[in-house]
Amino acid sequence: MKSFRFLGNEILLGTLIALLSISTAFASWQGSIADSKQSEYELQAMQDLNDGNAEYVSANQFIVYDYSMYDGWVTSESEDKAAYYEASYSEALQNAIATDPENPFSDEYYDAMNATAYEYWDSFDANSEVAGQWNNRGDGLQLVMLIMALGLAFAAWASLMKEESHMRVLFAIFAILTLLAGVITYLGVPTVAV
């Protein structure tokens, strides 16, 4: 243990306390940014989901209306009534009839009617994915902060002990090991691809 006595040096312990304090504060700051970004993307995802659901309901109402107008056209007894029904079709139904008059209510018609809802849902998926990435980053930074705070406690306790104490050297070694573990953990914290 005598060969490790230099680890109990006050300058080394002071440096460890400073490094561990700064590292803990930095990880905490970055963690709060990650939490904020996670919340931001989760809120946007929820807004996109709500907007997508509203657009889907709206599109279904227009689909029902198109069915009513199409049925009216099929059963109309005069050219005037048929023209009225045809003029009331949505643009998507008019395009579907032009494409395939025998099957106007095809998958393409439904896709056209629900296109806006699908866009919102795609945005929901993308924002949810990014929110998950920020969550993973925040969790990793919390672990870094925990490790650094533990190292800070070791360094602080070591600095309070007498220079001759074997525990001072042991706590200094633990502080150095936790600093290294914290740096290695920080380097492994996932990044966010936006």
C-alpha positions as CSV (number, residue, x, y, z in Angstrom):
1,M,0.0,0.0,0.0
2,K,3.0,2.3,0.5
3,S,3.7,2.4,-3.2
4,F,0.2,3.8,-3.8
5,R,0.6,6.5,-1.1
6,F,0.9,9.2,-3.8
7,L,-2.8,8.6,-4.6
8,G,-3.7,10.1,-1.2
9,N,-2.0,13.4,-2.2
10,E,-4.2,16.4,-1.6
11,I,-3.6,17.8,-5.1
12,L,-4.6,14.5,-6.7
13,L,-7.7,14.3,-4.5
14,G,-8.6,17.9,-5.2
15,T,-8.2,17.3,-8.9
16,L,-10.4,14.2,-8.7
17,I,-13.1,16.1,-6.8
18,A,-13.0,18.8,-9.4
19,L,-13.1,16.4,-12.4
20,L,-15.8,14.3,-10.9
21,S,-17.9,17.3,-9.9
22,I,-17.6,18.8,-13.4
23,S,-18.4,15.4,-15.0
24,T,-21.4,14.9,-12.8
25,A,-22.7,18.3,-13.5
26,F,-22.1,17.9,-17.3
27,A,-23.9,14.5,-17.4
28,S,-26.8,16.0,-15.4
29,W,-27.0,19.0,-17.8
30,Q,-27.0,16.7,-20.9
31,G,-29.5,14.4,-19.2
32,S,-31.9,17.3,-18.7
33,I,-31.5,18.3,-22.3
34,A,-32.2,14.7,-23.4
35,D,-35.4,14.6,-21.2
36,S,-36.5,17.9,-22.6
37,K,-36.0,16.6,-26.2
38,Q,-37.8,13.4,-25.4
39,S,-40.8,15.3,-24.1
40,E,-40.7,17.6,-27.2
41,Y,-40.8,14.6,-29.6
42,E,-43.4,12.7,-27.5
43,L,-45.7,15.8,-27.6
44,Q,-45.3,16.1,-31.3
45,A,-45.9,12.4,-31.8
46,M,-49.1,12.6,-29.8
47,Q,-50.2,15.7,-31.7
48,D,-49.6,13.8,-35.0
49,L,-51.5,10.8,-33.7
50,N,-54.5,12.9,-32.7
51,D,-54.4,14.9,-36.0
52,G,-54.1,11.6,-38.0
53,N,-57.1,10.1,-36.1
54,A,-59.1,13.3,-36.8
55,E,-58.2,13.2,-40.5
56,Y,-59.1,9.5,-40.7
57,V,-62.5,10.1,-39.1
58,S,-63.1,13.1,-41.5
59,A,-62.0,10.9,-44.5
60,N,-64.4,8.2,-43.5
61,Q,-67.2,10.7,-43.4
62,F,-66.3,11.8,-46.9
63,I,-66.2,8.2,-48.0
64,V,-69.7,7.6,-46.6
65,Y,-70.8,10.7,-48.5
66,D,-69.2,9.4,-51.7
67,Y,-71.0,6.1,-51.3
68,S,-74.3,7.9,-50.8
69,M,-73.7,10.1,-53.9
70,Y,-72.6,7.0,-55.9
71,D,-75.6,5.0,-54.9
72,G,-77.8,8.0,-55.8
73,W,-76.2,8.2,-59.2
74,V,-76.7,4.4,-59.7
75,T,-80.3,4.6,-58.8
76,S,-81.2,7.9,-60.4
77,E,-84.0,8.0,-62.8
78,S,-83.1,11.1,-64.7
79,E,-80.0,12.7,-66.3
80,D,-80.4,15.8,-64.1
81,K,-80.3,13.8,-60.9
82,A,-77.4,11.7,-62.2
83,A,-75.5,14.9,-63.0
84,Y,-76.2,16.3,-59.5
85,Y,-74.8,13.2,-57.9
86,E,-71.8,13.1,-60.2
87,A,-71.0,16.7,-59.4
88,S,-71.1,15.9,-55.7
89,Y,-68.3,13.3,-55.9
90,S,-65.1,13.9,-54.1
91,E,-62.0,14.5,-56.3
92,A,-60.7,11.1,-55.2
93,L,-63.8,9.3,-56.4
94,Q,-63.8,11.2,-59.7
95,N,-60.2,10.1,-60.2
96,A,-61.0,6.5,-59.2
97,I,-63.9,6.4,-61.7
98,A,-61.7,7.8,-64.4
99,T,-59.1,5.1,-63.6
100,D,-61.4,2.2,-63.2
101,P,-65.2,2.8,-63.7
102,E,-66.0,-0.8,-62.8
103,N,-64.3,-0.6,-59.4
104,P,-64.3,3.1,-58.2
105,F,-63.9,2.1,-54.5
106,S,-60.6,0.4,-54.9
107,D,-57.7,0.4,-52.5
108,E,-56.2,3.4,-54.4
109,Y,-59.4,5.4,-53.7
110,Y,-59.2,4.6,-49.9
111,D,-55.5,5.4,-49.9
112,A,-56.2,8.8,-51.6
113,M,-58.9,9.6,-49.1
114,N,-56.7,8.7,-46.2
115,A,-53.5,10.1,-47.5
116,T,-53.4,13.0,-45.0
117,A,-54.1,10.6,-42.1
118,Y,-51.3,8.3,-43.3
119,E,-48.9,11.3,-43.4
120,Y,-49.7,12.2,-39.8
121,W,-49.3,8.6,-38.7
122,D,-46.0,8.3,-40.4
123,S,-44.9,11.5,-38.6
124,F,-46.1,9.9,-35.4
125,D,-44.0,6.9,-35.9
126,A,-40.9,9.0,-36.8
127,N,-41.3,11.3,-33.8
128,S,-42.0,8.3,-31.5
129,E,-38.7,6.7,-32.7
130,V,-36.7,9.9,-32.0
131,A,-38.4,10.3,-28.6
132,G,-37.3,6.7,-27.8
133,Q,-33.7,7.5,-28.9
134,W,-33.7,10.6,-26.6
135,N,-35.0,8.4,-23.8
136,N,-32.2,5.9,-24.2
137,R,-29.7,8.8,-24.3
138,G,-31.2,10.2,-21.1
139,D,-31.0,6.8,-19.4
140,G,-27.4,6.4,-20.3
141,L,-26.5,9.9,-19.0
142,Q,-28.3,9.1,-15.7
143,L,-26.0,6.1,-15.3
144,V,-23.0,8.3,-16.1
145,M,-24.2,10.8,-13.5
146,L,-24.7,8.0,-10.9
147,I,-21.2,6.6,-11.5
148,M,-19.5,10.1,-11.3
149,A,-21.4,11.0,-8.2
150,L,-20.3,7.7,-6.6
151,G,-16.7,8.6,-7.5
152,L,-17.2,12.1,-6.1
153,A,-18.3,10.6,-2.8
154,F,-15.2,8.4,-2.7
155,A,-12.9,11.3,-3.5
156,A,-14.6,13.5,-0.9
157,W,-14.3,10.8,1.8
158,A,-10.7,10.2,0.9
159,S,-9.9,13.9,1.3
160,L,-11.4,13.9,4.8
161,M,-9.2,11.2,6.1
162,K,-5.7,11.5,7.5
163,E,-2.8,11.2,5.0
164,E,-1.5,8.1,6.7
165,S,-4.8,6.2,6.4
166,H,-4.9,3.2,4.2
167,M,-8.6,4.0,3.6
168,R,-7.6,7.3,2.1
169,V,-5.6,5.6,-0.6
170,L,-8.3,2.9,-1.1
171,F,-11.0,5.6,-1.6
172,A,-8.7,7.5,-4.0
173,I,-8.3,4.3,-6.0
174,F,-12.1,3.8,-6.0
175,A,-12.5,7.5,-7.1
176,I,-10.1,7.0,-10.0
177,L,-11.8,3.7,-11.1
178,T,-15.2,5.3,-11.0
179,L,-14.0,8.3,-13.0
180,L,-12.7,5.9,-15.6
181,A,-15.9,3.8,-15.5
182,G,-17.9,7.0,-15.9
183,V,-15.9,8.2,-18.9
184,I,-16.2,4.7,-20.6
185,T,-19.9,4.7,-19.9
186,Y,-20.3,8.2,-21.3
187,L,-18.5,7.2,-24.5
188,G,-21.1,4.3,-24.8
189,V,-24.1,6.6,-24.3
190,P,-26.3,6.3,-27.5
191,T,-26.5,9.3,-29.7
192,V,-29.7,10.5,-31.4
193,A,-30.0,10.4,-35.2
194,V,-32.4,13.2,-36.1
